[in-house]
Amino acid sequence: MCGIVAYIGNQQAAPIIIKGLKRLEYRGYDSTGVSLFNGSELYTIKTKGKVSELELKLEDQNSIDAQVGLGHTRWATHGIPNDKNAHPQASNSSNLVLVHNGIIENYASLKEELIQRGYTFTSDTDTEVLVNLIEDIQKKEKVKLGKAVQIALTQVIGAYAIVVFDRRKPNELIAARLGSPLAIGVGENEFFVASDATPFIEYTKNVIYLEEEHLAIIRSNRDIAIRKIKTDKVIKPYVEELQMSLENIQKGGYEHFMLKEIFEQPQAIRDTLRGRLLSNEGKITLSSLRDHENKFLKAKRILIVACGTSWHAGLVAEYLIEKFTRIPVEVEYASEFRYRDPIIFQDDIIIAISQSGETADTLAAIKIAKERGAFVYGVCNVVGSSISRMTDTGCYTHAGPEIGVASTKAFTTQITVFSLLALHLGMLKGSLSRSEYQQHLAELESLPDKVSEILKQETLIKEVASSFNDTNNCIYLGRGYNFPVALEGALKLKEISYIHAEGYPAAEMKHGPIALIDEQMPVVVIATKKGHYDKVVSNIQEIKSRKGRIIAVVSEGDVRVKELADYCIEVPESLECFTPILTTIPLQLLSYYIAVQRGCNVDQPRNLAKSVTVE
Ligand code: F6R
């Protein structure tokens, strides 16, 4: 959480930083600020609220003639969102300013020591402690800024991505990271530092992804020096070419990123399948498995770790992998896994799923698994992200940038990856027949078109939404492969419309939740033909007889559920194992339209951030 943008070069820094912060608002948007140095004065402007409010405060962005500066958009951890807790945070002398993404866990004891040494604090943040610690080290040790930052970071416990500026060294920015990402854009006589590459995409295609525990001294004259924080070892910068375009990160005529991303799903799924599902040759090829097939074939168990929507994709993956490979799978919340001293055997395989590739809990779970000798496979969307670099191998979803805070195309493409993985391994293991395999490949290939068909029902779904947008509660039910879709549907609704929603396996309803059903309670039921259809129809009857209002997602041509439900949304028929990719689409649109009709900010829901880099 929190977004960082810094610039040093020969262009006006303010417009670059402001535009960049807007692109990073998915990481947090409760307060924001910028520091700009015009050669003699260091200006810091901060405000509670979004970057648009900072823009208003700045009025004319070119009025401060600065070619160096740093900015921040915040997701509060220490201290409420207000002007004084916003970043950049300045040191007591006002010489240093610092922006920070992460948490300094031992800030209280460090602060106590600094107070005893005469420092005063105006904010409640851990960041103000860090900037003063650096200042204190500068004074005590008489070292240069880069060295002072390095020493300070060895005293810090926690996670950070930081950029530091010293008004007495105006040609230099110091950047460092541990646990939170930082990308450095390398231009002609200019550098950009940001939480991801989107703020500098139109200026340069050359990027250095700063590695864990690395510190970079960046000078405006094309000079960058990287070293390891703990060992001081000098590292040769590795410049990569950025695989992203400006178009990818714009709304392209849609009202919200979430809607754009919902509609991108047919293409996103095609991109996930491209080069992997070779229909002409009737096979799947996964380069990430090439040297590791044996590990998978010998595995006694697969443990999946993830959070939120990615965890829901993990549940679908459990069904897929167990069905096609007969390897037992367990799915764990990464946040629980990391703290419960998990049992990990040498021949276990850990699969980490993450759209952003930066989720702190998932990263920590991987660390534990690796420390215990497990082989870790990653399923990530963001290329070059921390998780993708920390895992032994893995498969990108290639969904393209997902900017709306509510995850949509990441989910369907993650399931697509697991469909490929499970079928491929099943074929290698001989646990599914060649004809079954071919049938599944053909169906997999047809899914993008089927998703397009569902999207054509947008108007109907919008109408359904208008009948339910005043509800306070909602229940989602599904069975088998569609139980995780019920969880995901409920999560989508609660996170963007603030309606309380719960997902349940349909058959669990009678063990408690059925007490909630009355004429006020909407129940969304996934009732496709394949997979426990008759049982789900019985569940619908139970809801109907208690006067619940039913919205059903059904297979094309359904008759029985249509007689019972208040509203039905049809999805094309498919093989049972692929239905989650289809049934989740109407649920995404339903929550989107309910949220829009309630006047909620769907792309930036309250209290949330896209990339959860704190635990
Ligand atoms: C929900 C959502 C979150 C994320 C979760 C994990 O719409 O976006 O629940 O799924 O924070 O994030 P990643 O997949 O980036 O690890």
Residues whose N, C-alpha, C, O or C-beta is under 5 A from the ligand:
A	BS01	F6R	C307 G308 T309 S310 I353 S354 Q355 S356 G357 T359 V405 A406 S407 K610 V612
